[in-house]
Amino acid sequence: MLIAFDSTQQALRAEMLLEYAEIEIDLAPTPKEITAGCALCIHFPEDQLTKVARIISDEQVEIRGIFRKTEDGYGTV
């Protein structure tokens, strides 16, 4: 699973919040299949989706979307 962002500031903010919540994440380049205003995305384990979505919502982090890798590329969750 990954979160794409429209700004680097929001990506770094989300990174801090998710690390504080002890969610295993990786900061990585945004895949070219996903159109976003920021070159950074955050990968996280699928079993953490509910917790990640809650933190993003509660903290009002601005995101492009949450995506799941599929055989055809990436699909929005």
All heavy atoms as a GROMACS GRO file, in nm:
protein
  603
    1MET      N    1   0.086  -0.117   0.000
    1MET     CA    2   0.000   0.000   0.000
    1MET      C    3   0.090   0.123   0.000
    1MET      O    4   0.201   0.119   0.053
    1MET     CB    5  -0.088   0.004   0.126
    1MET     CG    6  -0.170  -0.117   0.155
    1MET     SD    7  -0.318  -0.141   0.058
    1MET     CE    8  -0.401   0.012   0.063
    2LEU      N    9   0.038   0.230  -0.060
    2LEU     CA   10   0.114   0.354  -0.055
    2LEU      C   11   0.023   0.475  -0.052
    2LEU      O   12  -0.092   0.469  -0.095
    2LEU     CB   13   0.214   0.364  -0.170
    2LEU     CG   14   0.165   0.383  -0.313
    2LEU    CD1   15   0.138   0.529  -0.343
    2LEU    CD2   16   0.270   0.332  -0.409
    3ILE      N   17   0.078   0.582   0.002
    3ILE     CA   18   0.009   0.711   0.007
    3ILE      C   19   0.087   0.805  -0.084
    3ILE      O   20   0.209   0.818  -0.072
    3ILE     CB   21   0.009   0.772   0.148
    3ILE    CG1   22  -0.044   0.674   0.251
    3ILE    CG2   23  -0.073   0.901   0.150
    3ILE    CD1   24  -0.021   0.720   0.394
    4ALA      N   25   0.015   0.872  -0.174
    4ALA     CA   26   0.076   0.974  -0.260
    4ALA      C   27   0.030   1.111  -0.212
    4ALA      O   28  -0.080   1.126  -0.158
    4ALA     CB   29   0.035   0.952  -0.405
    5PHE      N   30   0.115   1.209  -0.234
    5PHE     CA   31   0.092   1.344  -0.182
    5PHE      C   32   0.103   1.448  -0.293
    5PHE      O   33   0.163   1.424  -0.396
    5PHE     CB   34   0.196   1.376  -0.074
    5PHE     CG   35   0.196   1.281   0.040
    5PHE    CD1   36   0.273   1.166   0.037
    5PHE    CD2   37   0.116   1.303   0.152
    5PHE    CE1   38   0.272   1.076   0.142
    5PHE    CE2   39   0.114   1.213   0.257
    5PHE     CZ   40   0.192   1.100   0.253
    6ASP      N   41   0.049   1.567  -0.266
    6ASP     CA   42   0.063   1.679  -0.357
    6ASP      C   43   0.175   1.774  -0.314
    6ASP      O   44   0.213   1.862  -0.390
    6ASP     CB   45  -0.069   1.756  -0.369
    6ASP     CG   46  -0.170   1.681  -0.454
    6ASP    OD1   47  -0.129   1.613  -0.550
    6ASP    OD2   48  -0.290   1.690  -0.424
    7SER      N   49   0.225   1.755  -0.193
    7SER     CA   50   0.335   1.840  -0.148
    7SER      C   51   0.432   1.761  -0.060
    7SER      O   52   0.392   1.671   0.014
    7SER     CB   53   0.283   1.962  -0.070
    7SER     OG   54   0.245   1.926   0.061
    8THR      N   55   0.558   1.800  -0.069
    8THR     CA   56   0.661   1.736   0.012
    8THR      C   57   0.636   1.762   0.160
    8THR      O   58   0.658   1.675   0.243
    8THR     CB   59   0.799   1.789  -0.029
    8THR    OG1   60   0.818   1.764  -0.169
    8THR    CG2   61   0.911   1.722   0.050
    9GLN      N   62   0.587   1.880   0.192
    9GLN     CA   63   0.558   1.915   0.331
    9GLN      C   64   0.459   1.816   0.392
    9GLN      O   65   0.478   1.769   0.505
    9GLN     CB   66   0.503   2.056   0.340
    9GLN     CG   67   0.467   2.097   0.481
    9GLN     CD   68   0.404   2.237   0.487
    9GLN    OE1   69   0.381   2.301   0.385
    9GLN    NE2   70   0.378   2.284   0.607
   10GLN      N   71   0.353   1.782   0.319
   10GLN     CA   72   0.253   1.687   0.370
   10GLN      C   73   0.311   1.546   0.380
   10GLN      O   74   0.279   1.471   0.472
   10GLN     CB   75   0.128   1.690   0.282
   10GLN     CG   76   0.052   1.821   0.290
   10GLN     CD   77   0.000   1.851   0.429
   10GLN    OE1   78  -0.062   1.768   0.495
   10GLN    NE2   79   0.024   1.973   0.475
   11ALA      N   80   0.398   1.509   0.287
   11ALA     CA   81   0.462   1.376   0.292
   11ALA      C   82   0.549   1.364   0.417
   11ALA      O   83   0.543   1.262   0.488
   11ALA     CB   84   0.546   1.353   0.166
   12LEU      N   85   0.626   1.466   0.445
   12LEU     CA   86   0.712   1.463   0.564
   12LEU      C   87   0.632   1.468   0.692
   12LEU      O   88   0.667   1.403   0.792
   12LEU     CB   89   0.814   1.577   0.557
   12LEU     CG   90   0.912   1.569   0.439
   12LEU    CD1   91   1.001   1.692   0.436
   12LEU    CD2   92   0.993   1.442   0.443
   13ARG      N   93   0.521   1.541   0.691
   13ARG     CA   94   0.433   1.546   0.808
   13ARG      C   95   0.372   1.409   0.834
   13ARG      O   96   0.368   1.361   0.948
   13ARG     CB   97   0.324   1.650   0.784
   13ARG     CG   98   0.233   1.670   0.901
   13ARG     CD   99   0.148   1.796   0.881
   13ARG     NE  100   0.045   1.796   0.982
   13ARG     CZ  101  -0.085   1.783   0.958
   13ARG    NH1  102  -0.129   1.773   0.834
   13ARG    NH2  103  -0.171   1.784   1.056
   14ALA      N  104   0.324   1.344   0.728
   14ALA     CA  105   0.267   1.210   0.742
   14ALA      C  106   0.373   1.112   0.790
   14ALA      O  107   0.344   1.026   0.875
   14ALA     CB  108   0.208   1.164   0.609
   15GLU      N  109   0.493   1.123   0.738
   15GLU     CA  110   0.602   1.035   0.781
   15GLU      C  111   0.621   1.046   0.932
   15GLU      O  112   0.630   0.945   1.003
   15GLU     CB  113   0.731   1.071   0.708
   15GLU     CG  114   0.850   0.989   0.755
   15GLU     CD  115   0.982   1.038   0.700
   15GLU    OE1  116   0.996   1.159   0.672
   15GLU    OE2  117   1.073   0.954   0.687
   16MET      N  118   0.628   1.168   0.983
   16MET     CA  119   0.647   1.190   1.126
   16MET      C  120   0.532   1.130   1.207
   16MET      O  121   0.554   1.060   1.306
   16MET     CB  122   0.657   1.340   1.155
   16MET     CG  123   0.674   1.373   1.301
   16MET     SD  124   0.636   1.545   1.340
   16MET     CE  125   0.462   1.553   1.305
   17LEU      N  126   0.407   1.155   1.164
   17LEU     CA  127   0.291   1.106   1.237
   17LEU      C  128   0.285   0.953   1.238
   17LEU      O  129   0.254   0.891   1.342
   17LEU     CB  130   0.163   1.161   1.174
   17LEU     CG  131   0.140   1.312   1.192
   17LEU    CD1  132   0.030   1.359   1.099
   17LEU    CD2  133   0.108   1.344   1.337
   18LEU      N  134   0.313   0.891   1.125
   18LEU     CA  135   0.306   0.745   1.117
   18LEU      C  136   0.418   0.679   1.194
   18LEU      O  137   0.398   0.574   1.257
   18LEU     CB  138   0.304   0.701   0.970
   18LEU     CG  139   0.181   0.749   0.892
   18LEU    CD1  140   0.195   0.713   0.744
   18LEU    CD2  141   0.052   0.693   0.949
   19GLU      N  142   0.538   0.738   1.190
   19GLU     CA  143   0.648   0.684   1.270
   19GLU      C  144   0.617   0.696   1.418
   19GLU      O  145   0.645   0.605   1.496
   19GLU     CB  146   0.779   0.754   1.236
   19GLU     CG  147   0.837   0.709   1.104
   19GLU     CD  148   0.967   0.779   1.069
   19GLU    OE1  149   1.000   0.884   1.130
   19GLU    OE2  150   1.036   0.728   0.979
   20TYR      N  151   0.559   0.808   1.459
   20TYR     CA  152   0.520   0.828   1.598
   20TYR      C  153   0.420   0.721   1.642
   20TYR      O  154   0.422   0.675   1.756
   20TYR     CB  155   0.462   0.968   1.618
   20TYR     CG  156   0.426   0.999   1.761
   20TYR    CD1  157   0.523   1.031   1.854
   20TYR    CD2  158   0.293   0.995   1.803
   20TYR    CE1  159   0.490   1.058   1.987
   20TYR    CE2  160   0.259   1.022   1.935
   20TYR     CZ  161   0.358   1.054   2.026
   20TYR     OH  162   0.324   1.080   2.157
   21ALA      N  163   0.332   0.680   1.550
   21ALA     CA  164   0.232   0.576   1.579
   21ALA      C  165   0.291   0.435   1.567
   21ALA      O  166   0.219   0.337   1.578
   21ALA     CB  167   0.113   0.591   1.484
   22GLU      N  168   0.422   0.429   1.543
   22GLU     CA  169   0.495   0.302   1.533
   22GLU      C  170   0.445   0.213   1.420
   22GLU      O  171   0.437   0.091   1.433
   22GLU     CB  172   0.496   0.229   1.667
   22GLU     CG  173   0.564   0.310   1.776
   22GLU     CD  174   0.571   0.238   1.909
   22GLU    OE1  175   0.511   0.129   1.925
   22GLU    OE2  176   0.638   0.293   1.998
   23ILE      N  177   0.411   0.276   1.308
   23ILE     CA  178   0.373   0.203   1.187
   23ILE      C  179   0.498   0.190   1.101
   23ILE      O  180   0.568   0.290   1.078
   23ILE     CB  181   0.260   0.275   1.111
   23ILE    CG1  182   0.135   0.277   1.199
   23ILE    CG2  183   0.232   0.208   0.978
   23ILE    CD1  184   0.022   0.362   1.144
   24GLU      N  185   0.525   0.070   1.054
   24GLU     CA  186   0.642   0.047   0.970
   24GLU      C  187   0.617   0.109   0.832
   24GLU      O  188   0.523   0.069   0.762
   24GLU     CB  189   0.667  -0.103   0.956
   24GLU     CG  190   0.792  -0.135   0.878
   24GLU     CD  191   0.816  -0.284   0.869
   24GLU    OE1  192   0.787  -0.357   0.965
   24GLU    OE2  193   0.862  -0.327   0.762
   25ILE      N  194   0.698   0.207   0.797
   25ILE     CA  195   0.679   0.277   0.670
   25ILE      C  196   0.812   0.289   0.596
   25ILE      O  197   0.919   0.274   0.656
   25ILE     CB  198   0.621   0.419   0.689
   25ILE    CG1  199   0.715   0.505   0.772
   25ILE    CG2  200   0.481   0.413   0.749
   25ILE    CD1  201   0.680   0.653   0.770
   26ASP      N  202   0.803   0.315   0.467
   26ASP     CA  203   0.920   0.346   0.384
   26ASP      C  204   0.886   0.467   0.300
   26ASP      O  205   0.782   0.469   0.233
   26ASP     CB  206   0.956   0.229   0.292
   26ASP     CG  207   1.015   0.112   0.368
   26ASP    OD1  208   1.104   0.134   0.450
   26ASP    OD2  209   0.972  -0.002   0.343
   27LEU      N  210   0.972   0.567   0.302
   27LEU     CA  211   0.959   0.682   0.214
   27LEU      C  212   1.028   0.646   0.084
   27LEU      O  213   1.140   0.596   0.085
   27LEU     CB  214   1.027   0.802   0.280
   27LEU     CG  215   0.985   0.941   0.240
   27LEU    CD1  216   0.836   0.963   0.262
   27LEU    CD2  217   1.066   1.045   0.314
   28ALA      N  218   0.961   0.667  -0.029
   28ALA     CA  219   1.015   0.624  -0.159
   28ALA      C  220   0.967   0.720  -0.268
   28ALA      O  221   0.874   0.798  -0.248
   28ALA     CB  222   0.967   0.482  -0.189
   29PRO      N  223   1.029   0.710  -0.386
   29PRO     CA  224   0.980   0.790  -0.499
   29PRO      C  225   0.838   0.747  -0.538
   29PRO      O  226   0.805   0.628  -0.532
   29PRO     CB  227   1.078   0.760  -0.612
   29PRO     CG  228   1.198   0.703  -0.545
   29PRO     CD  229   1.150   0.636  -0.420
   30THR      N  230   0.755   0.842  -0.577
   30THR     CA  231   0.620   0.810  -0.623
   30THR      C  232   0.628   0.740  -0.758
   30THR      O  233   0.697   0.789  -0.847
   30THR     CB  234   0.536   0.939  -0.637
   30THR    OG1  235   0.534   1.006  -0.510
   30THR    CG2  236   0.394   0.909  -0.679
   31PRO      N  237   0.562   0.624  -0.773
   31PRO     CA  238   0.564   0.554  -0.902
   31PRO      C  239   0.511   0.643  -1.014
   31PRO      O  240   0.418   0.722  -0.993
   31PRO     CB  241   0.472   0.434  -0.880
   31PRO     CG  242   0.469   0.415  -0.732
   31PRO     CD  243   0.484   0.553  -0.673
   32LYS      N  244   0.568   0.628  -1.132
   32LYS     CA  245   0.528   0.714  -1.245
   32LYS      C  246   0.383   0.691  -1.287
   32LYS      O  247   0.322   0.778  -1.347
   32LYS     CB  248   0.621   0.692  -1.364
   32LYS     CG  249   0.620   0.552  -1.418
   32LYS     CD  250   0.720   0.536  -1.530
   32LYS     CE  251   0.719   0.391  -1.576
   32LYS     NZ  252   0.820   0.366  -1.675
   33GLU      N  253   0.324   0.577  -1.251
   33GLU     CA  254   0.184   0.549  -1.284
   33GLU      C  255   0.087   0.636  -1.206
   33GLU      O  256  -0.029   0.649  -1.241
   33GLU     CB  257   0.148   0.402  -1.257
   33GLU     CG  258   0.227   0.301  -1.336
   33GLU     CD  259   0.350   0.252  -1.261
   33GLU    OE1  260   0.392   0.315  -1.163
   33GLU    OE2  261   0.406   0.150  -1.303
   34ILE      N  262   0.134   0.694  -1.096
   34ILE     CA  263   0.049   0.776  -1.010
   34ILE      C  264   0.083   0.922  -1.033
   34ILE      O  265   0.196   0.965  -1.013
   34ILE     CB  266   0.069   0.740  -0.861
   34ILE    CG1  267   0.030   0.594  -0.837
   34ILE    CG2  268  -0.012   0.833  -0.771
   34ILE    CD1  269   0.060   0.544  -0.699
   35THR      N  270  -0.015   0.999  -1.074
   35THR     CA  271   0.005   1.142  -1.095
   35THR      C  272  -0.011   1.212  -0.961
   35THR      O  273  -0.117   1.206  -0.899
   35THR     CB  274  -0.098   1.198  -1.194
   35THR    OG1  275  -0.088   1.125  -1.316
   35THR    CG2  276  -0.074   1.344  -1.221
   36ALA      N  277   0.096   1.276  -0.916
   36ALA     CA  278   0.092   1.348  -0.789
   36ALA      C  279   0.184   1.468  -0.799
   36ALA      O  280   0.277   1.469  -0.879
   36ALA     CB  281   0.134   1.256  -0.675
   37GLY      N  282   0.161   1.566  -0.716
   37GLY     CA  283   0.242   1.687  -0.717
   37GLY      C  284   0.371   1.673  -0.641
   37GLY      O  285   0.453   1.764  -0.639
   38CYS      N  286   0.392   1.560  -0.577
   38CYS     CA  287   0.510   1.537  -0.493
   38CYS      C  288   0.580   1.411  -0.542
   38CYS      O  289   0.515   1.312  -0.576
   38CYS     CB  290   0.467   1.522  -0.348
   38CYS     SG  291   0.601   1.481  -0.235
   39ALA      N  292   0.711   1.414  -0.541
   39ALA     CA  293   0.789   1.299  -0.588
   39ALA      C  294   0.806   1.192  -0.480
   39ALA      O  295   0.864   1.088  -0.505
   39ALA     CB  296   0.925   1.345  -0.637
   40LEU      N  297   0.752   1.216  -0.360
   40LEU     CA  298   0.766   1.121  -0.250
   40LEU      C  299   0.633   1.053  -0.219
   40LEU      O  300   0.528   1.115  -0.227
   40LEU     CB  301   0.814   1.191  -0.123
   40LEU     CG  302   0.951   1.254  -0.126
   40LEU    CD1  303   0.975   1.331   0.003
   40LEU    CD2  304   1.059   1.151  -0.147
   41CYS      N  305   0.642   0.926  -0.184
   41CYS     CA  306   0.525   0.854  -0.135
   41CYS      C  307   0.567   0.774  -0.014
   41CYS      O  308   0.685   0.759   0.014
   41CYS     CB  309   0.465   0.765  -0.244
   41CYS     SG  310   0.563   0.619  -0.283
   42ILE      N  311   0.470   0.723   0.058
   42ILE     CA  312   0.497   0.641   0.176
   42ILE      C  313   0.434   0.503   0.155
   42ILE      O  314   0.315   0.492   0.127
   42ILE     CB  315   0.439   0.705   0.304
   42ILE    CG1  316   0.514   0.835   0.335
   42ILE    CG2  317   0.446   0.607   0.421
   42ILE    CD1  318   0.462   0.910   0.456
   43HIS      N  319   0.518   0.400   0.165
   43HIS     CA  320   0.470   0.262   0.160
   43HIS      C  321   0.442   0.215   0.302
   43HIS      O  322   0.517   0.250   0.394
   43HIS     CB  323   0.577   0.170   0.098
   43HIS     CG  324   0.599   0.195  -0.048
   43HIS    ND1  325   0.534   0.123  -0.145
   43HIS    CD2  326   0.678   0.282  -0.112
   43HIS    CE1  327   0.573   0.166  -0.263
   43HIS    NE2  328   0.661   0.263  -0.246
   44PHE      N  329   0.338   0.136   0.318
   44PHE     CA  330   0.306   0.081   0.450
   44PHE      C  331   0.238  -0.054   0.432
   44PHE      O  332   0.181  -0.083   0.327
   44PHE     CB  333   0.218   0.178   0.531
   44PHE     CG  334   0.082   0.205   0.471
   44PHE    CD1  335  -0.028   0.129   0.509
   44PHE    CD2  336   0.064   0.303   0.376
   44PHE    CE1  337  -0.153   0.152   0.453
   44PHE    CE2  338  -0.060   0.328   0.321
   44PHE     CZ  339  -0.168   0.251   0.359
   45PRO      N  340   0.240  -0.140   0.537
   45PRO     CA  341   0.177  -0.272   0.528
   45PRO      C  342   0.024  -0.261   0.515
   45PRO      O  343  -0.038  -0.176   0.580
   45PRO     CB  344   0.214  -0.340   0.660
   45PRO     CG  345   0.325  -0.260   0.717
   45PRO     CD  346   0.310  -0.121   0.663
   46GLU      N  347  -0.034  -0.346   0.434
   46GLU     CA  348  -0.178  -0.342   0.410
   46GLU      C  349  -0.258  -0.364   0.538
   46GLU      O  350  -0.365  -0.305   0.555
   46GLU     CB  351  -0.218  -0.446   0.306
   46GLU     CG  352  -0.362  -0.435   0.264
   46GLU     CD  353  -0.394  -0.512   0.137
   46GLU    OE1  354  -0.304  -0.560   0.070
   46GLU    OE2  355  -0.515  -0.521   0.108
   47ASP      N  356  -0.206  -0.442   0.630
   47ASP     CA  357  -0.281  -0.467   0.753
   47ASP      C  358  -0.288  -0.343   0.844
   47ASP      O  359  -0.359  -0.343   0.945
   47ASP     CB  360  -0.224  -0.587   0.829
   47ASP     CG  361  -0.084  -0.567   0.882
   47ASP    OD1  362  -0.017  -0.467   0.845
   47ASP    OD2  363  -0.038  -0.651   0.960
   48GLN      N  364  -0.218  -0.237   0.808
   48GLN     CA  365  -0.221  -0.112   0.885
   48GLN      C  366  -0.312  -0.006   0.820
   48GLN      O  367  -0.317   0.108   0.866
   48GLN     CB  368  -0.080  -0.056   0.899
   48GLN     CG  369   0.014  -0.144   0.978
   48GLN     CD  370  -0.026  -0.152   1.124
   48GLN    OE1  371  -0.043  -0.050   1.189
   48GLN    NE2  372  -0.043  -0.271   1.176
   49LEU      N  373  -0.384  -0.044   0.714
   49LEU     CA  374  -0.465   0.052   0.638
   49LEU      C  375  -0.562   0.130   0.726
   49LEU      O  376  -0.570   0.253   0.717
   49LEU     CB  377  -0.541  -0.018   0.524
   49LEU     CG  378  -0.637   0.069   0.444
   49LEU    CD1  379  -0.564   0.186   0.379
   49LEU    CD2  380  -0.710  -0.014   0.340
   50THR      N  381  -0.638   0.064   0.811
   50THR     CA  382  -0.736   0.131   0.895
   50THR      C  383  -0.669   0.234   0.986
   50THR      O  384  -0.716   0.348   0.998
   50THR     CB  385  -0.816   0.029   0.978
   50THR    OG1  386  -0.878  -0.063   0.889
   50THR    CG2  387  -0.921   0.096   1.063
   51LYS      N  388  -0.561   0.195   1.048
   51LYS     CA  389  -0.489   0.284   1.139
   51LYS      C  390  -0.430   0.404   1.063
   51LYS      O  391  -0.441   0.517   1.107
   51LYS     CB  392  -0.378   0.206   1.211
   51LYS     CG  393  -0.312   0.281   1.322
   51LYS     CD  394  -0.216   0.190   1.397
   51LYS     CE  395  -0.152   0.261   1.513
   51LYS     NZ  396  -0.059   0.174   1.587
   52VAL      N  397  -0.370   0.376   0.947
   52VAL     CA  398  -0.311   0.483   0.865
   52VAL      C  399  -0.419   0.581   0.821
   52VAL      O  400  -0.403   0.703   0.833
   52VAL     CB  401  -0.236   0.424   0.744
   52VAL    CG1  402  -0.201   0.533   0.643
   52VAL    CG2  403  -0.111   0.350   0.789
   53ALA      N  404  -0.530   0.529   0.770
   53ALA     CA  405  -0.640   0.614   0.722
   53ALA      C  406  -0.695   0.701   0.836
   53ALA      O  407  -0.727   0.819   0.815
   53ALA     CB  408  -0.750   0.530   0.660
   54ARG      N  409  -0.704   0.644   0.954
   54ARG     CA  410  -0.755   0.720   1.070
   54ARG      C  411  -0.660   0.834   1.105
   54ARG      O  412  -0.702   0.946   1.130
   54ARG     CB  413  -0.776   0.629   1.190
   54ARG     CG  414  -0.848   0.701   1.305
   54ARG     CD  415  -0.867   0.615   1.428
   54ARG     NE  416  -0.738   0.595   1.494
   54ARG     CZ  417  -0.674   0.479   1.504
   54ARG    NH1  418  -0.725   0.369   1.454
   54ARG    NH2  419  -0.558   0.470   1.565
   55ILE      N  420  -0.531   0.807   1.107
   55ILE     CA  421  -0.432   0.911   1.140
   55ILE      C  422  -0.435   1.021   1.035
   55ILE      O  423  -0.437   1.140   1.069
   55ILE     CB  424  -0.291   0.850   1.151
   55ILE    CG1  425  -0.283   0.760   1.276
   55ILE    CG2  426  -0.183   0.959   1.155
   55ILE    CD1  427  -0.161   0.672   1.282
   56ILE      N  428  -0.437   0.983   0.908
   56ILE     CA  429  -0.441   1.082   0.799
   56ILE      C  430  -0.565   1.170   0.811
   56ILE      O  431  -0.558   1.291   0.797
   56ILE     CB  432  -0.438   1.010   0.662
   56ILE    CG1  433  -0.305   0.937   0.641
   56ILE    CG2  434  -0.465   1.106   0.547
   56ILE    CD1  435  -0.183   1.024   0.641
   57SER      N  436  -0.678   1.108   0.842
   57SER     CA  437  -0.803   1.183   0.855
   57SER      C  438  -0.804   1.271   0.980
   57SER      O  439  -0.833   1.390   0.973
   57SER     CB  440  -0.921   1.085   0.860
   57SER     OG  441  -1.041   1.153   0.884
   58ASP      N  442  -0.770   1.211   1.094
   58ASP     CA  443  -0.772   1.285   1.221
   58ASP      C  444  -0.677   1.405   1.220
   58ASP      O  445  -0.709   1.510   1.276
   58ASP     CB  446  -0.736   1.194   1.338
   58ASP     CG  447  -0.843   1.092   1.372
   58ASP    OD1  448  -0.954   1.101   1.314
   58ASP    OD2  449  -0.816   1.003   1.454
   59GLU      N  450  -0.561   1.388   1.158
   59GLU     CA  451  -0.460   1.494   1.157
   59GLU      C  452  -0.472   1.586   1.034
   59GLU      O  453  -0.391   1.675   1.016
   59GLU     CB  454  -0.319   1.433   1.163
   59GLU     CG  455  -0.293   1.353   1.290
   59GLU     CD  456  -0.298   1.440   1.415
   59GLU    OE1  457  -0.265   1.560   1.408
   59GLU    OE2  458  -0.334   1.387   1.522
   60GLN      N  459  -0.573   1.560   0.951
   60GLN     CA  460  -0.602   1.641   0.833
   60GLN      C  461  -0.480   1.658   0.742
   60GLN      O  462  -0.449   1.767   0.695
   60GLN     CB  463  -0.659   1.776   0.873
   60GLN     CG  464  -0.789   1.764   0.949
   60GLN     CD  465  -0.844   1.897   0.996
   60GLN    OE1  466  -0.782   2.001   0.984
   60GLN    NE2  467  -0.964   1.892   1.051
   61VAL      N  468  -0.411   1.544   0.718
   61VAL     CA  469  -0.299   1.545   0.624
   61VAL      C  470  -0.357   1.545   0.483
   61VAL      O  471  -0.446   1.466   0.452
   61VAL     CB  472  -0.209   1.421   0.645
   61VAL    CG1  473  -0.095   1.419   0.545
   61VAL    CG2  474  -0.156   1.416   0.788
   62GLU      N  475  -0.309   1.634   0.400
   62GLU     CA  476  -0.358   1.645   0.262
   62GLU      C  477  -0.284   1.543   0.175
   62GLU      O  478  -0.162   1.549   0.164
   62GLU     CB  479  -0.336   1.785   0.208
   62GLU     CG  480  -0.415   1.890   0.285
   62GLU     CD  481  -0.381   2.031   0.242
   62GLU    OE1  482  -0.334   2.051   0.128
   62GLU    OE2  483  -0.403   2.122   0.323
   63ILE      N  484  -0.360   1.450   0.117
   63ILE     CA  485  -0.300   1.346   0.034
   63ILE      C  486  -0.365   1.344  -0.104
   63ILE      O  487  -0.476   1.392  -0.122
   63ILE     CB  488  -0.314   1.206   0.100
   63ILE    CG1  489  -0.460   1.163   0.110
   63ILE    CG2  490  -0.245   1.203   0.235
   63ILE    CD1  491  -0.480   1.020   0.154
   64ARG      N  492  -0.294   1.286  -0.200
   64ARG     CA  493  -0.350   1.262  -0.333
   64ARG      C  494  -0.441   1.140  -0.326
   64ARG      O  495  -0.545   1.134  -0.388
   64ARG     CB  496  -0.237   1.241  -0.434
   64ARG     CG  497  -0.278   1.186  -0.568
   64ARG     CD  498  -0.363   1.279  -0.649
   64ARG     NE  499  -0.289   1.399  -0.682
   64ARG     CZ  500  -0.334   1.495  -0.759
   64ARG    NH1  501  -0.453   1.485  -0.812
   64ARG    NH2  502  -0.262   1.602  -0.783
   65GLY      N  503  -0.398   1.038  -0.250
   65GLY     CA  504  -0.478   0.919  -0.234
   65GLY      C  505  -0.398   0.806  -0.174
   65GLY      O  506  -0.277   0.814  -0.158
   66ILE      N  507  -0.470   0.700  -0.138
   66ILE     CA  508  -0.408   0.576  -0.090
   66ILE      C  509  -0.427   0.474  -0.201
   66ILE      O  510  -0.537   0.458  -0.253
   66ILE     CB  511  -0.471   0.530   0.042
   66ILE    CG1  512  -0.448   0.635   0.151
   66ILE    CG2  513  -0.414   0.395   0.084
   66ILE    CD1  514  -0.512   0.603   0.284
   67PHE      N  515  -0.320   0.405  -0.236
   67PHE     CA  516  -0.321   0.315  -0.350
   67PHE      C  517  -0.275   0.175  -0.312
   67PHE      O  518  -0.193   0.158  -0.222
   67PHE     CB  519  -0.229   0.369  -0.461
   67PHE     CG  520  -0.269   0.503  -0.513
   67PHE    CD1  521  -0.229   0.620  -0.449
   67PHE    CD2  522  -0.350   0.514  -0.625
   67PHE    CE1  523  -0.266   0.745  -0.495
   67PHE    CE2  524  -0.388   0.639  -0.673
   67PHE     CZ  525  -0.346   0.754  -0.608
   68ARG      N  526  -0.329   0.077  -0.384
   68ARG     CA  527  -0.289  -0.063  -0.369
   68ARG      C  528  -0.231  -0.109  -0.502
   68ARG      O  529  -0.289  -0.083  -0.607
   68ARG     CB  530  -0.410  -0.148  -0.331
   68ARG     CG  531  -0.380  -0.296  -0.321
   68ARG     CD  532  -0.503  -0.378  -0.287
   68ARG     NE  533  -0.540  -0.358  -0.148
   68ARG     CZ  534  -0.658  -0.313  -0.106
   68ARG    NH1  535  -0.752  -0.282  -0.193
   68ARG    NH2  536  -0.684  -0.300   0.022
   69LYS      N  537  -0.120  -0.179  -0.497
   69LYS     CA  538  -0.059  -0.233  -0.620
   69LYS      C  539  -0.145  -0.348  -0.670
   69LYS      O  540  -0.184  -0.436  -0.595
   69LYS     CB  541   0.083  -0.282  -0.592
   69LYS     CG  542   0.152  -0.340  -0.712
   69LYS     CD  543   0.275  -0.263  -0.743
   69LYS     CE  544   0.354  -0.332  -0.852
   69LYS     NZ  545   0.350  -0.262  -0.977
   70THR      N  546  -0.175  -0.344  -0.800
   70THR     CA  547  -0.251  -0.450  -0.865
   70THR      C  548  -0.171  -0.503  -0.982
   70THR      O  549  -0.064  -0.449  -1.014
   70THR     CB  550  -0.388  -0.398  -0.916
   70THR    OG1  551  -0.364  -0.303  -1.020
   70THR    CG2  552  -0.469  -0.334  -0.805
   71GLU      N  553  -0.222  -0.603  -1.050
   71GLU     CA  554  -0.153  -0.656  -1.167
   71GLU      C  555  -0.145  -0.553  -1.279
   71GLU      O  556  -0.054  -0.555  -1.360
   71GLU     CB  557  -0.226  -0.780  -1.218
   71GLU     CG  558  -0.216  -0.898  -1.126
   71GLU     CD  559  -0.292  -1.019  -1.177
   71GLU    OE1  560  -0.332  -1.019  -1.296
   71GLU    OE2  561  -0.308  -1.114  -1.100
   72ASP      N  562  -0.242  -0.461  -1.282
   72ASP     CA  563  -0.249  -0.360  -1.388
   72ASP      C  564  -0.184  -0.227  -1.349
   72ASP      O  565  -0.196  -0.130  -1.422
   72ASP     CB  566  -0.396  -0.335  -1.427
   72ASP     CG  567  -0.463  -0.461  -1.477
   72ASP    OD1  568  -0.396  -0.544  -1.541
   72ASP    OD2  569  -0.584  -0.476  -1.452
   73GLY      N  570  -0.124  -0.219  -1.234
   73GLY     CA  571  -0.064  -0.093  -1.188
   73GLY      C  572  -0.104  -0.064  -1.046
   73GLY      O  573  -0.088  -0.146  -0.958
   74TYR      N  574  -0.165   0.054  -1.026
   74TYR     CA  575  -0.209   0.093  -0.893
   74TYR      C  576  -0.355   0.133  -0.896
   74TYR      O  577  -0.399   0.203  -0.986
   74TYR     CB  578  -0.125   0.212  -0.841
   74TYR     CG  579   0.014   0.174  -0.804
   74TYR    CD1  580   0.117   0.177  -0.899
   74TYR    CD2  581   0.045   0.132  -0.676
   74TYR    CE1  582   0.245   0.141  -0.867
   74TYR    CE2  583   0.174   0.094  -0.643
   74TYR     CZ  584   0.273   0.099  -0.737
   74TYR     OH  585   0.401   0.061  -0.704
   75GLY      N  586  -0.429   0.087  -0.796
   75GLY     CA  587  -0.570   0.122  -0.785
   75GLY      C  588  -0.594   0.201  -0.658
   75GLY      O  589  -0.531   0.175  -0.554
   76THR      N  590  -0.684   0.297  -0.664
   76THR     CA  591  -0.718   0.378  -0.547
   76THR      C  592  -0.799   0.296  -0.448
   76THR      O  593  -0.887   0.222  -0.486
   76THR     CB  594  -0.801   0.501  -0.590
   76THR    OG1  595  -0.729   0.572  -0.690
   76THR    CG2  596  -0.826   0.593  -0.472
   77VAL      N  597  -0.767   0.313  -0.321
   77VAL     CA  598  -0.839   0.243  -0.214
   77VAL      C  599  -0.951   0.332  -0.167
   77VAL      O  600  -0.937   0.450  -0.152
   77VAL     CB  601  -0.744   0.208  -0.097
   77VAL    CG1  602  -0.820   0.149   0.018
   77VAL    CG2  603  -0.636   0.116  -0.145
   0.00000   0.00000   0.00000
